[in-house]
Amino acid sequence: MTTEATYAASGGIAAITLNRPEKLNAFTEGMFLALRRGLDAAEQDDTVRVLIITGAGRAFSAGQDLTEELPRGADGKLDLGMRLERDFNPLARRLWSYPKITIAAVNGPAAGAAANLAMSCDIVLAAKSAYFQQAFVNIGLVPDAGGTWLLPRIIGSKLALALSLTGERLPADEAKDMGLVFKVFEDTGFLESVNAFAAKFAHGPAVAYRLIKQAFRHSMDNDFEAQLKLEASLQNQAAATQDFIEARAAFKAKRPPAFTGS
């Protein structure tokens, strides 16, 4: 990996750290390359159950680095859609459908596309001083990286539209009240708190995690009857796992289950 994002894995937990603290971890082409490599590494490592994405220094990420050379079309005009299709959109799609649990550990400001990519993760944890900002309007742009799809579904269309039109900062505690953030931790010891939270998943039933994610993703488009049928199918798959067999045996023996993720 390039040093613009670092990767580490231990004890069932992997972590990708955005690593341009002097630039508030603003996204560059090199950072996207490092992110893709980190996602590959975690997905291919069978010992990894949960992936944390966080930022180095005082920010999660300021979004796209506007000082980087931006793509232009054949007519010489800026073509930001090209950058979205090449970098941001594939990353948003991959996070949305990633087979393992993903946690956005928002240690500081998450602005623009960074806020929306955090929302693509399964669980968002935030430091008390962190905030989220749909900052696009402040530079005359439109929310991207899935923000106009994700945000209304998480907090409701009126609030999502207001945040996008005003570009106001949304503090972590308010984001939690709206349902965007699951837990807010103190700034001091934030990553320790995140790791302790992630440890709950590190030795859990990996197949069940994947199937639960699949159920909720499909529920966004399914009607009630289709979702009931999907639940029945996924439950059959879960019941065929060694983890379910182990959990039943543990329940009967009145002991904690020892999941293997199979």
NUFI-344654 format. One line per 3 residues: for each residue x, y, z of N, C-alpha, C. Coordinates in nm, 2 decimals. Layout:
BEGIN
X,Y,Z,X,Y,Z,X,Y,Z | ... $
***
This chain:
BEGIN
0.08,-0.12,0.00,0.00,0.00,0.00,0.09,0.13,0.00 | 0.03,0.23,-0.06,0.10,0.36,-0.04,0.08,0.41,0.10 | 0.16,0.51,0.14,0.15,0.56,0.27,0.03,0.65,0.29 $
-0.04,0.68,0.18,-0.16,0.77,0.19,-0.27,0.70,0.27 | -0.27,0.57,0.28,-0.36,0.50,0.37,-0.28,0.38,0.42 | -0.29,0.35,0.55,-0.22,0.23,0.60,-0.31,0.12,0.64 $
-0.26,0.00,0.64,-0.35,-0.12,0.67,-0.28,-0.20,0.78 | -0.36,-0.25,0.87,-0.31,-0.34,0.97,-0.42,-0.43,1.01 | -0.39,-0.55,1.05,-0.48,-0.65,1.09,-0.43,-0.74,1.21 $
-0.52,-0.76,1.30,-0.48,-0.84,1.42,-0.60,-0.88,1.50 | -0.60,-1.01,1.54,-0.71,-1.05,1.63,-0.85,-1.04,1.57 | -0.86,-1.06,1.44,-0.99,-1.06,1.37,-1.04,-0.92,1.33 $
-0.96,-0.82,1.36,-0.99,-0.68,1.33,-0.89,-0.62,1.23 | -0.94,-0.57,1.12,-0.85,-0.50,1.03,-0.88,-0.35,1.04 | -0.78,-0.27,1.01,-0.80,-0.12,1.01,-0.73,-0.06,0.89 $
-0.81,0.03,0.82,-0.75,0.12,0.72,-0.75,0.26,0.78 | -0.63,0.32,0.78,-0.62,0.46,0.83,-0.59,0.55,0.72 | -0.67,0.65,0.69,-0.64,0.75,0.59,-0.53,0.83,0.65 $
-0.42,0.85,0.57,-0.30,0.90,0.63,-0.23,1.02,0.56 | -0.31,1.13,0.55,-0.26,1.25,0.50,-0.30,1.36,0.61 | -0.25,1.35,0.73,-0.30,1.43,0.83,-0.28,1.58,0.81 $
-0.17,1.61,0.74,-0.13,1.75,0.71,-0.23,1.81,0.61 | -0.31,1.73,0.54,-0.41,1.78,0.45,-0.55,1.73,0.49 | -0.56,1.71,0.62,-0.69,1.66,0.67,-0.74,1.53,0.60 $
-0.65,1.45,0.56,-0.68,1.32,0.49,-0.77,1.34,0.37 | -0.75,1.45,0.30,-0.82,1.47,0.17,-0.79,1.36,0.07 | -0.89,1.32,0.00,-0.87,1.21,-0.10,-0.79,1.25,-0.22 $
-0.70,1.16,-0.26,-0.62,1.18,-0.38,-0.63,1.04,-0.46 | -0.57,1.04,-0.58,-0.57,0.92,-0.65,-0.49,0.81,-0.58 | -0.38,0.85,-0.52,-0.30,0.76,-0.44,-0.37,0.70,-0.32 $
-0.45,0.78,-0.26,-0.53,0.73,-0.14,-0.63,0.63,-0.19 | -0.70,0.65,-0.30,-0.80,0.56,-0.35,-0.73,0.42,-0.38 | -0.61,0.43,-0.44,-0.54,0.31,-0.47,-0.51,0.23,-0.34 $
-0.47,0.30,-0.23,-0.43,0.24,-0.11,-0.56,0.18,-0.04 | -0.67,0.25,-0.05,-0.80,0.21,0.00,-0.84,0.08,-0.07 | -0.83,0.07,-0.20,-0.87,-0.05,-0.27,-0.78,-0.17,-0.23 $
-0.65,-0.14,-0.21,-0.56,-0.25,-0.16,-0.60,-0.30,-0.02 | -0.63,-0.20,0.06,-0.67,-0.24,0.20,-0.80,-0.32,0.20 | -0.89,-0.28,0.12,-1.02,-0.36,0.12,-1.00,-0.50,0.06 $
-0.91,-0.51,-0.04,-0.87,-0.64,-0.09,-0.81,-0.73,0.02 | -0.72,-0.67,0.09,-0.65,-0.75,0.19,-0.74,-0.80,0.30 | -0.83,-0.71,0.35,-0.92,-0.75,0.45,-1.02,-0.86,0.40 $
-1.07,-0.84,0.28,-1.17,-0.94,0.22,-1.11,-1.07,0.20 | -0.98,-1.08,0.16,-0.92,-1.21,0.13,-0.86,-1.28,0.26 | -0.86,-1.21,0.37,-0.81,-1.26,0.49,-0.92,-1.33,0.57 $
-0.93,-1.46,0.58,-1.04,-1.53,0.64,-1.04,-1.51,0.79 | -0.93,-1.46,0.85,-0.93,-1.44,0.99,-1.00,-1.30,1.03 | -1.01,-1.21,0.93,-1.07,-1.08,0.96,-1.22,-1.09,0.95 $
-1.29,-1.04,1.06,-1.43,-1.04,1.07,-1.49,-0.90,1.05 | -1.41,-0.80,1.09,-1.46,-0.66,1.09,-1.35,-0.57,1.05 | -1.39,-0.47,0.97,-1.29,-0.37,0.91,-1.33,-0.23,0.96 $
-1.23,-0.16,1.02,-1.24,-0.02,1.07,-1.18,0.07,0.97 | -1.25,0.18,0.93,-1.19,0.28,0.85,-1.19,0.41,0.93 | -1.07,0.47,0.95,-1.06,0.59,1.03,-0.95,0.69,0.97 $
-0.93,0.80,1.03,-0.83,0.89,0.98,-0.72,0.92,1.08 | -0.60,0.95,1.03,-0.49,0.99,1.11,-0.50,1.14,1.15 | -0.45,1.18,1.27,-0.46,1.32,1.30,-0.59,1.36,1.35 $
-0.63,1.49,1.32,-0.74,1.55,1.38,-0.87,1.54,1.30 | -0.86,1.48,1.18,-0.97,1.47,1.09,-1.00,1.33,1.04 | -1.12,1.30,1.01,-1.15,1.17,0.94,-1.11,1.20,0.79 $
-1.17,1.29,0.73,-1.13,1.33,0.59,-1.21,1.46,0.55 | -1.14,1.55,0.48,-1.20,1.67,0.43,-1.26,1.65,0.29 | -1.27,1.52,0.24,-1.32,1.50,0.11,-1.22,1.51,0.00 $
-1.26,1.54,-0.12,-1.17,1.55,-0.23,-1.07,1.66,-0.21 | -0.94,1.63,-0.24,-0.83,1.73,-0.24,-0.85,1.82,-0.36 | -0.90,1.94,-0.34,-0.92,2.03,-0.45,-0.79,2.09,-0.51 $
-0.68,2.07,-0.44,-0.55,2.12,-0.50,-0.50,2.02,-0.60 | -0.55,1.89,-0.60,-0.50,1.79,-0.70,-0.56,1.83,-0.84 | -0.48,1.79,-0.94,-0.52,1.82,-1.08,-0.65,1.74,-1.10 $
-0.76,1.81,-1.15,-0.88,1.75,-1.17,-0.90,1.71,-1.32 | -0.97,1.60,-1.35,-0.98,1.55,-1.49,-1.06,1.65,-1.58 | -1.02,1.65,-1.70,-1.09,1.73,-1.80,-1.13,1.65,-1.92 $
-1.24,1.68,-1.98,-1.29,1.61,-2.10,-1.21,1.65,-2.22 | -1.26,1.60,-2.34,-1.19,1.63,-2.47,-1.21,1.78,-2.50 | -1.31,1.84,-2.45,-1.34,1.98,-2.48,-1.26,2.07,-2.39 $
-1.18,2.02,-2.29,-1.10,2.09,-2.20,-1.17,2.14,-2.08 | -1.30,2.11,-2.07,-1.38,2.15,-1.95,-1.36,2.04,-1.84 | -1.37,2.09,-1.71,-1.36,2.00,-1.60,-1.47,1.89,-1.61 $
-1.42,1.76,-1.59,-1.51,1.65,-1.59,-1.51,1.58,-1.46 | -1.58,1.63,-1.36,-1.58,1.57,-1.23,-1.65,1.44,-1.23 | -1.74,1.42,-1.32,-1.81,1.29,-1.33,-1.71,1.18,-1.36 $
-1.60,1.21,-1.43,-1.50,1.11,-1.46,-1.43,1.06,-1.33 | -1.40,1.16,-1.24,-1.34,1.12,-1.11,-1.44,1.04,-1.03 | -1.56,1.08,-1.03,-1.66,1.00,-0.95,-1.67,0.86,-1.00 $
-1.68,0.84,-1.14,-1.69,0.70,-1.19,-1.57,0.62,-1.17 | -1.45,0.69,-1.17,-1.33,0.61,-1.15,-1.29,0.58,-1.01 | -1.32,0.67,-0.92,-1.27,0.65,-0.78,-1.39,0.64,-0.68 $
-1.47,0.75,-0.67,-1.56,0.76,-0.56,-1.68,0.65,-0.57 | -1.74,0.64,-0.69,-1.85,0.55,-0.70,-1.81,0.41,-0.68 | -1.70,0.36,-0.74,-1.66,0.22,-0.71,-1.64,0.19,-0.56 $
-1.58,0.29,-0.49,-1.56,0.28,-0.35,-1.69,0.27,-0.27 | -1.78,0.36,-0.31,-1.91,0.36,-0.24,-1.99,0.23,-0.26 | -1.98,0.18,-0.39,-2.05,0.05,-0.42,-1.99,-0.06,-0.34 $
-1.85,-0.06,-0.33,-1.79,-0.17,-0.26,-1.81,-0.17,-0.11 | -1.81,-0.05,-0.05,-1.84,-0.04,0.09,-1.98,-0.09,0.12 | -2.07,-0.05,0.03,-2.22,-0.08,0.05,-2.24,-0.23,0.05 $
-2.16,-0.30,-0.04,-2.19,-0.44,-0.06,-2.07,-0.53,0.00 | -1.99,-0.47,0.09,-1.87,-0.54,0.14,-1.92,-0.66,0.22 | -1.85,-0.78,0.21,-1.90,-0.90,0.27,-1.88,-0.91,0.42 $
-1.79,-0.82,0.47,-1.76,-0.82,0.62,-1.81,-0.69,0.68 | -1.82,-0.70,0.81,-1.87,-0.58,0.88,-1.77,-0.46,0.87 | -1.83,-0.35,0.83,-1.74,-0.23,0.82,-1.79,-0.12,0.92 $
-1.69,-0.06,0.98,-1.71,0.05,1.08,-1.64,0.17,1.04 | -1.71,0.28,1.02,-1.65,0.41,1.00,-1.62,0.47,1.14 | -1.50,0.49,1.18,-1.46,0.54,1.31,-1.42,0.69,1.28 $
-1.52,0.78,1.29,-1.51,0.92,1.25,-1.44,0.99,1.37 | -1.31,1.01,1.36,-1.24,1.07,1.47,-1.23,1.22,1.47 | -1.29,1.28,1.36,-1.29,1.43,1.35,-1.38,1.47,1.24 $
-1.35,1.58,1.18,-1.44,1.63,1.07,-1.45,1.53,0.95 | -1.57,1.50,0.91,-1.60,1.42,0.79,-1.68,1.51,0.69 | -1.61,1.56,0.59,-1.68,1.66,0.50,-1.69,1.61,0.36 $
-1.79,1.66,0.29,-1.81,1.62,0.15,-1.83,1.47,0.13 | -1.75,1.42,0.03,-1.76,1.28,0.00,-1.72,1.19,0.12 | -1.63,1.24,0.20,-1.59,1.16,0.32,-1.71,1.13,0.41 $
-1.80,1.22,0.43,-1.92,1.20,0.51,-2.00,1.09,0.45 | -2.02,1.10,0.32,-2.10,1.00,0.25,-2.04,0.86,0.24 | -1.91,0.86,0.23,-1.85,0.73,0.23,-1.85,0.66,0.37 $
-1.85,0.74,0.47,-1.87,0.69,0.61,-2.01,0.63,0.62 | -2.11,0.69,0.56,-2.24,0.64,0.57,-2.26,0.51,0.49 | -2.17,0.48,0.40,-2.17,0.35,0.32,-2.13,0.24,0.41 $
-2.06,0.27,0.52,-2.02,0.16,0.61,-2.14,0.11,0.69 | -2.13,-0.01,0.75,-2.24,-0.06,0.83,-2.27,0.01,0.95 | -2.17,0.05,1.02,-2.18,0.12,1.15,-2.10,0.24,1.15 $
-2.15,0.35,1.20,-2.07,0.48,1.22,-2.05,0.51,1.36 | -1.93,0.51,1.41,-1.89,0.56,1.54,-1.82,0.69,1.53 | -1.84,0.78,1.63,-1.79,0.91,1.62,-1.73,0.96,1.75 $
-1.62,1.03,1.74,-1.56,1.10,1.85,-1.65,1.22,1.88 | -1.66,1.26,2.01,-1.74,1.37,2.05,-1.72,1.50,1.98 | -1.60,1.53,1.94,-1.57,1.65,1.87,-1.59,1.64,1.72 $
-1.62,1.53,1.67,-1.64,1.51,1.52,-1.76,1.58,1.47 | -1.76,1.60,1.34,-1.89,1.65,1.28,-1.89,1.60,1.14 | -2.01,1.61,1.08,-2.04,1.57,0.94,-2.09,1.69,0.87 $
-2.04,1.70,0.74,-2.08,1.82,0.67,-2.10,1.79,0.52 | -2.22,1.82,0.47,-2.24,1.81,0.32,-2.19,1.95,0.26 | -2.06,1.95,0.25,-2.00,2.08,0.22,-2.00,2.12,0.07 $
-2.06,2.04,-0.01,-2.06,2.06,-0.15,-2.11,2.19,-0.19 | -2.22,2.23,-0.14,-2.29,2.36,-0.18,-2.20,2.48,-0.15 | -2.11,2.47,-0.05,-2.02,2.58,-0.02,-1.92,2.61,-0.13 $
-1.90,2.51,-0.22,-1.81,2.53,-0.33,-1.89,2.52,-0.46 | -2.02,2.53,-0.46,-2.10,2.53,-0.58,-2.12,2.39,-0.64 | -2.11,2.29,-0.56,-2.12,2.15,-0.62,-2.24,2.08,-0.55 $
-2.27,1.96,-0.60,-2.38,1.88,-0.56,-2.33,1.76,-0.48 | -2.40,1.71,-0.37,-2.35,1.60,-0.30,-2.33,1.48,-0.39 | -2.23,1.40,-0.37,-2.20,1.28,-0.45,-2.16,1.17,-0.36 $
-2.09,1.07,-0.42,-2.05,0.95,-0.35,-2.16,0.88,-0.28 | -2.28,0.89,-0.34,-2.40,0.82,-0.28,-2.48,0.90,-0.18 | -2.43,1.02,-0.15,-2.50,1.10,-0.04,-2.64,1.13,-0.06 $
-2.68,1.16,-0.19,-2.83,1.19,-0.21,-2.91,1.07,-0.20 | -2.86,0.95,-0.20,-2.93,0.82,-0.18,-2.93,0.78,-0.04 | -2.81,0.79,0.02,-2.80,0.73,0.16,-2.86,0.83,0.26 $
-2.83,0.95,0.26,-2.87,1.04,0.37,-3.02,1.05,0.39 | -3.10,1.06,0.28,-3.25,1.06,0.30,-3.30,0.94,0.36 | -3.24,0.82,0.33,-3.28,0.70,0.39,-3.24,0.68,0.53 $
-3.14,0.75,0.57,-3.10,0.74,0.71,-3.17,0.84,0.80 | -3.18,0.96,0.76,-3.23,1.07,0.85,-3.36,1.13,0.80 | -3.41,1.09,0.68,-3.53,1.15,0.63,-3.50,1.25,0.52 $
-3.59,1.27,0.43,-3.56,1.35,0.31,-3.55,1.50,0.35 | -3.64,1.55,0.44,-3.64,1.69,0.47,-3.51,1.73,0.54 | -3.47,1.66,0.63,-3.34,1.69,0.70,-3.22,1.68,0.61 $
-3.22,1.57,0.53,-3.11,1.55,0.43,-3.10,1.67,0.33 | -3.22,1.71,0.28,-3.22,1.82,0.19,-3.17,1.95,0.26 | -3.21,1.97,0.38,-3.17,2.10,0.45,-3.02,2.10,0.48 $
-2.97,1.98,0.52,-2.82,1.98,0.54,-2.74,2.00,0.41 | -2.80,1.95,0.30,-2.73,1.96,0.17,-2.74,2.10,0.12 | -2.85,2.17,0.14,-2.87,2.31,0.09,-2.80,2.41,0.17 $
-2.78,2.38,0.30,-2.72,2.48,0.39,-2.57,2.46,0.40 | -2.52,2.33,0.39,-2.38,2.30,0.41,-2.34,2.31,0.55 | -2.44,2.31,0.64,-2.40,2.33,0.78,-2.34,2.21,0.84 $
-2.26,2.23,0.94,-2.19,2.12,1.01,-2.29,2.05,1.11 | -2.29,1.92,1.11,-2.37,1.84,1.20,-2.29,1.77,1.31 | -2.29,1.83,1.43,-2.21,1.77,1.54,-2.24,1.63,1.56 $
-2.15,1.55,1.62,-2.16,1.41,1.64,-2.28,1.38,1.72 | -2.31,1.45,1.83,-2.42,1.42,1.92,-2.55,1.44,1.85 | -2.56,1.54,1.76,-2.68,1.56,1.69,-2.70,1.46,1.58 $
-2.59,1.41,1.52,-2.59,1.31,1.42,-2.64,1.18,1.48 | -2.60,1.15,1.61,-2.65,1.03,1.68,-2.80,1.04,1.70 | -2.85,1.16,1.74,-2.99,1.18,1.77,-3.07,1.16,1.64 $
-3.01,1.19,1.52,-3.08,1.17,1.40,-3.07,1.02,1.34 | -2.99,0.94,1.40,-2.97,0.81,1.36,-2.86,0.78,1.26 | -2.78,0.89,1.24,-2.67,0.87,1.15,-2.55,0.80,1.21 $
-2.53,0.82,1.34,-2.42,0.77,1.42,-2.48,0.67,1.52 | -2.41,0.56,1.54,-2.46,0.46,1.64,-2.42,0.49,1.78 | -2.29,0.52,1.80,-2.24,0.56,1.93,-2.14,0.67,1.92 $
-2.14,0.76,2.02,-2.04,0.87,2.03,-1.95,0.84,2.15 | -1.82,0.84,2.13,-1.72,0.82,2.23,-1.64,0.94,2.26 | -1.58,0.95,2.38,-1.50,1.07,2.42,-1.38,1.07,2.32 $
-1.33,1.19,2.30,-1.21,1.21,2.21,-1.09,1.14,2.27 | -1.07,1.15,2.40,-0.96,1.08,2.47,-0.99,0.93,2.46 | -0.89,0.86,2.41,-0.91,0.71,2.40,-1.01,0.67,2.30 $
-1.04,0.75,2.19,-1.14,0.72,2.09,-1.11,0.58,2.02 | -0.99,0.57,1.97,-0.96,0.45,1.90,-0.96,0.32,1.99 | -0.93,0.34,2.11,-0.94,0.23,2.21,-1.08,0.19,2.23 $
-1.17,0.29,2.24,-1.31,0.26,2.25,-1.36,0.19,2.12 | -1.32,0.23,2.01,-1.36,0.17,1.88,-1.31,0.03,1.87 | -1.19,0.00,1.91,-1.14,-0.13,1.90,-1.21,-0.22,2.00 $
-1.24,-0.17,2.12,-1.32,-0.25,2.21,-1.46,-0.29,2.16 | -1.52,-0.19,2.09,-1.65,-0.22,2.03,-1.63,-0.32,1.91 | -1.53,-0.31,1.83,-1.51,-0.40,1.72,-1.48,-0.54,1.76 $
-1.42,-0.55,1.88,-1.38,-0.68,1.93,-1.50,-0.77,1.95 | -1.62,-0.71,1.97,-1.74,-0.79,1.98,-1.77,-0.88,1.85 | -1.72,-0.83,1.74,-1.74,-0.90,1.61,-1.63,-0.98,1.57 $
-1.51,-0.97,1.64,-1.39,-1.03,1.59,-1.39,-1.18,1.59 | -1.47,-1.24,1.68,-1.48,-1.39,1.69,-1.62,-1.43,1.68 | -1.70,-1.36,1.61,-1.84,-1.39,1.60,-1.88,-1.47,1.48 $
-2.01,-1.50,1.46,-2.06,-1.58,1.35,-2.05,-1.51,1.21 | -1.94,-1.52,1.14,-1.91,-1.44,1.02,-2.02,-1.47,0.91 | -2.07,-1.59,0.90,-2.17,-1.61,0.79,-2.30,-1.54,0.83 $
-2.33,-1.55,0.95,-2.46,-1.48,0.99,-2.44,-1.33,0.97 | -2.33,-1.27,1.00,-2.31,-1.13,0.97,-2.33,-1.10,0.82 | -2.27,-1.18,0.74,-2.29,-1.16,0.59,-2.43,-1.17,0.55 $
-2.50,-1.27,0.60,-2.64,-1.28,0.57,-2.73,-1.17,0.62 | -2.70,-1.13,0.74,-2.78,-1.01,0.80,-2.76,-0.89,0.71 | -2.64,-0.86,0.67,-2.61,-0.75,0.58,-2.69,-0.76,0.45 $
-2.69,-0.89,0.39,-2.76,-0.91,0.27,-2.91,-0.88,0.28 | -2.97,-0.93,0.40,-3.11,-0.91,0.42,-3.14,-0.76,0.42 | -3.07,-0.68,0.49,-3.10,-0.54,0.51,-3.07,-0.46,0.38 $
-2.97,-0.50,0.30,-2.95,-0.44,0.17,-3.07,-0.46,0.08 | -3.12,-0.58,0.07,-3.23,-0.61,-0.02,-3.36,-0.55,0.03 | -3.37,-0.52,0.16,-3.49,-0.47,0.21,-3.52,-0.32,0.16 $
-3.41,-0.26,0.12,-3.42,-0.12,0.06,-3.51,-0.12,-0.06 | -3.52,-0.23,-0.13,-3.60,-0.24,-0.26,-3.71,-0.33,-0.26 | -3.71,-0.43,-0.17,-3.81,-0.54,-0.16,-3.94,-0.49,-0.11 $
-4.05,-0.54,-0.15,-4.18,-0.52,-0.08,-4.18,-0.62,0.04 | -4.28,-0.62,0.12,-4.29,-0.70,0.24,-4.29,-0.85,0.21 | -4.37,-0.89,0.11,-4.37,-1.03,0.08,-4.24,-1.08,0.03 $
-4.17,-1.01,-0.05,-4.04,-1.05,-0.11,-3.94,-1.06,0.01 | -3.95,-0.97,0.10,-3.86,-0.97,0.21,-3.88,-1.09,0.30 | -4.00,-1.13,0.32,-4.03,-1.25,0.40,-3.97,-1.37,0.34 $
-3.99,-1.38,0.21,-3.93,-1.49,0.13,-3.78,-1.50,0.14 | -3.72,-1.38,0.13,-3.57,-1.37,0.14,-3.53,-1.41,0.28 | -3.60,-1.36,0.39,-3.56,-1.40,0.52,-3.56,-1.55,0.54 $
-3.66,-1.62,0.48,-3.67,-1.77,0.50,-3.55,-1.83,0.43 | -3.52,-1.78,0.31,-3.40,-1.84,0.24,-3.27,-1.82,0.32 | -3.25,-1.70,0.36,-3.13,-1.67,0.44,-3.12,-1.75,0.57 $
-3.24,-1.76,0.63,-3.24,-1.84,0.76,-3.20,-1.98,0.74 | -3.24,-2.04,0.63,-3.20,-2.18,0.60,-3.05,-2.19,0.58 | -2.99,-2.09,0.51,-2.85,-2.08,0.50,-2.78,-2.07,0.63 $
-2.83,-1.98,0.72,-2.77,-1.97,0.85,-2.78,-2.09,0.93 | -2.89,-2.16,0.92,-2.91,-2.28,1.00,-2.82,-2.40,0.96 | -2.77,-2.39,0.84,-2.68,-2.49,0.79,-2.53,-2.47,0.83 $
-2.50,-2.36,0.91,-2.36,-2.33,0.94,-2.32,-2.41,1.07 | -2.19,-2.43,1.08,-2.14,-2.49,1.20,-2.16,-2.40,1.32 | -2.16,-2.27,1.30,-2.18,-2.17,1.41,-2.32,-2.19,1.47 $
-2.42,-2.22,1.39,-2.55,-2.24,1.45,-2.56,-2.37,1.53 | -2.49,-2.47,1.47,-2.49,-2.60,1.55,-2.42,-2.58,1.68 | -2.30,-2.51,1.68,-2.23,-2.48,1.80,-2.31,-2.40,1.90 $
-2.39,-2.30,1.85,-2.47,-2.21,1.93,-2.58,-2.29,2.00 | -2.64,-2.39,1.93,-2.74,-2.47,1.99,-2.68,-2.56,2.10 | -2.56,-2.62,2.07,-2.50,-2.70,2.17,-2.46,-2.62,2.29 $
-2.41,-2.50,2.27,-2.37,-2.41,2.38,-2.49,-2.37,2.47 | -2.60,-2.34,2.40,-2.73,-2.31,2.47,-2.77,-2.42,2.56 | -2.77,-2.54,2.51,-2.81,-2.66,2.59,-2.71,-2.68,2.71 $
-2.59,-2.66,2.68,-2.48,-2.68,2.79,-2.47,-2.56,2.88 | -2.54,-2.45,2.85,-2.54,-2.33,2.93,-2.40,-2.27,2.94 | -2.33,-2.26,2.82,-2.20,-2.20,2.81,-2.20,-2.11,2.69 $
-2.10,-2.02,2.69,-2.09,-1.93,2.57,-2.05,-2.01,2.45 | -2.11,-1.97,2.33,-2.07,-2.04,2.21,-1.93,-2.00,2.16 | -1.86,-2.10,2.10,-1.72,-2.07,2.04,-1.74,-2.07,1.89 $
-1.77,-1.96,1.84,-1.79,-1.95,1.69,-1.66,-1.96,1.62 | -1.67,-2.02,1.50,-1.55,-2.03,1.41,-1.57,-1.95,1.28 | -1.69,-1.90,1.26,-1.71,-1.82,1.14,-1.74,-1.91,1.02 $
-1.78,-2.04,1.05,-1.81,-2.13,0.93,-1.95,-2.19,0.95 $
***
